[in-house]
Amino acid sequence: MDLDVRTYKTEQKLYDTAALALLKKLDTLARAQQTDLHVGVAGGSIATRLLPALVGLIEQKSELTNHWCPIHLWLVDERFVDLDGEDRTDSIIERAFSSKVPAVTLHRPLRPSEGTLEEAAADYEQQLIDQFGGNSAAVKMDLLIMGMGPDGHIASLFPSHETLDAAGLVTFEDDSPKPPPQRITMTMNLLKRSRFAWFVIAGKDKAAVLSSVASGGDYREIPAIALNQVGTLWWCDKAAASKLTAEL
């Protein structure tokens, strides 16, 4: 399947444009939704750049959120570290986004002082199921907002790792190739259920793998390939899209 790509000259233009488009998308979904809206978000630049830019836009147009249904924010993955650790994604997102938007509820995984890694994954899965009336088959994200690693990993689903074929909704990774080693992550099964998925990709180090995603192949080698489906958009800066010239 061809990539549905939006390309921008600079990284700043990418994040500014994607943030505005995300505001419009959330507004459309939140107004149309008959029940709660469920959004899955990644860490990294999604948490540190895109969501703060979105908050800035919301503060300029705060009247929009008055008509929004409740928005449940879920982490597509989380590093299994303490809340005050600099790697803890939910703490970053709370400070930068969820605490500033009344319509948003951030659902947080257990931290190490509250249970084991395996227990944290099971607990987060149960949180999801509980929000969908106890029906695990009904759990799905209305929108994913994600990045992609230079190796093509998404969430904490890494090439050739057994977690790629994990059953259920949430699993755990105890040997991540990038630190910290312990993480929980949504499964590929859950990610693929999503109505819409947006990838925001910047930097020359993503160019080669993005070209490989466009070519298709085995998602076990490049996990992002599995999410290139109907409803997926790829927001890229010029550097990340530099090897897509032929495809575009």
N, C-alpha and C positions, 0 to 999 in steps of 0.2 A: 504494500500500500504506500502511495506517495505521501511525503510529509506535507502537512498544511503549515507553511512557514510564513512568519512575519519577520522581516529583517530590518534593522535600524543601524544607522551609520556609527553611532557611538553607544557605549555602555549606558551613559546617562540618559540618552534618548530612549533606549530600550526600557529602562526601569520606569521612566516618567510615563511613557506611552502604555506600557503594560499595566501600571497602577491605575491609570484612568480607565482603561478597558476593563480592568477587574472591578472597579467601582460600578461601572455600568452593568457588568454581568451579574454582580451580587444584587444590585438593585432590581434587575429584571427577574432573577430567580426568587428573591425574597418577597417580591410583590405577588408573583404568580403562584408561589408555593401554598398549598392548602394546609400543610403542617410544617413542622420545623425543617430547616435547611441544614444539611450536613456537609461540611467542607474539610477536606484533608490538606494539611500544609506540611511542607518540609522545613528544615532548618537552613543553615548556611545563609546565602544571600537572599533567600526568600524571607527569612526572619529579620535580617539586618538591613536590607535595602528596600525590598518590594513592599513589605507590610508597613514600615514607617512612612513610605511615600503615599501609601493608601490612606493612612491616618491623616496625613496632611490634607489630602483631598476631601476626606470626610469632614474634617473640621471646617473647611470652606463651605461645604454643602451639608451641614448637619441635619437640615430638615429632611433629607432623603431617608435617614435611618428611622424616622418616626413611623414610617409605613412598613418597615421590615418585619418579617416574622422572626422568631428566635433563630439565631444562627449558632449551630454547634460546631466548634472548631476542634478537630482531631489531629493529632500528630501522626504523620505517615511513618515516622520512626522517632526514637528518642535514645539518647545516650544514657546508659545506666550509671549515672553519677549523682552526687548530692545536689540539692536544689541550688546551693550557692556556688556550685562549680561553674566555671566559665563555659564549659561545653554543654550545659544543660539547656536544651532548646526551649522547653516550656517556660522557663524563667525569662529568657530573652523575649519570647513572644508575648508573655504577659506584660512585661514592661513596655514593649514597643507598640502593642496593638490591642490585645483583648481587654486590658484594664481601661482603655480609652474609648471603647465602643460599646455602649450599653446593651446592644442587641446580641452581643457575642458572649457565649459561654465556652471557656477553654477547658477541655477534659484532659486531665494530667495523669500520667502513669505513676505507679509507685516508685519511690526512691529506695536506694539500698538499705536505709535504716528501717524500711517498712516491709521488706520481704526479699526473697531471692530473685535472681534474674528471671527464672522460669515462672515464679509466682507473679512477677510484674507483667509478663506477657499474658498470662491467664487472666489476671485482673483486668487488664485493658480490654481484652476480648469480651469479658463479661460486661464491662461498662458499655461497650458498643451494643451488645445484645439487649441489655436492659433498656437502652434508648429506643430500640426498635420493637418494643413490646414483648421481649423474650423470644423473638423469632430470628434465629441466626441467618436463615435464608433470605431475610428481608434487608439485612444490613448492606448498605451501599452508600458511597459518597455521591452527592450531587455534583461536586466539583473538587478536583485535585489541583493543587498549585505546587509544583515541584521543580527541582533542579535535576541535574544529571552529572555524575562524576566523569572525569577524563577516561575512565575505564568502562563507562556505560552503566555504572550501577545507579539504581534508583532506590529511594528510601534507604534501608540498610540491607538490600538484596544485591549481593556481589557476584560477579562472574564465577561460575563453576561451584558455588557453594550450595549445600544441600537445602538451605532455606528457600531457594528458588522454587522448590516443589513442595514446600510445606503445606499441610492441610490447614483448614480452619481460617480464622480471620487475622490473628496476630501470632507471631512466632518470635523467637529470640536468636540472636547471633552472639556467640561467645568468643569468636576469633576474627573480629573485623580486621581487614588488611590496613585500615587507617584507624588511628586512635580516636577515642578510647575503644578497647576491644569488645566490651560488652554493650549490647544494644537490644532494644525490642523494635520490631518492625511489622507493619501491615504485610500480609502475605500477598503474593502475586494474584492469588485468587480474589482477594478483596479489592485490590487496586483495579483489576480488569473489569469489575462490576460498575465502575464509576460512570455517571452520565456524561461528564465532561472532564478532560484532563488538560491542564495548561503546563507546559514546560517553559521555564525562563532560563535561557542559556547564554552565558557571556564568556568570552575569552578564547584566544587562539588555541589553548590546550584542549578545547572541546571540539575543534574543527574535524579532526580525523574520525573520532567516534561518531559524531553526528552524521558524517558522510556514510559511515557503516550502517547506522540506523536506517538511513534512506535507502540503502541497498538491500536491506532485509537480511534474514539469516536466522541463526539459532539464538534465542533469547538467553540460553544458558551461557553463551559467550558474551553477549551484550544484552543485559537485562532490559534496557530501555526499549528494545525492539518490541517487546510484548505489549507495551502501552501505546504503540503507534496504531491506533484503531479509530473507528468513527467517533468523532467528538474530541479528538486530540488536536491541540494547537501547539506549535513550536514558536516561541518568541525568542529571537536571537539578535545579537549584535553582529556587525559585519565580520568581526574576527571569527566568531563561532561558526558563521555560515560560509566562511571563505572557501571551503571545499565543496559547497553545494552548487556552485555556479552552473555546472553541467545539468544538474537535476532541475534547477530553477529556470 
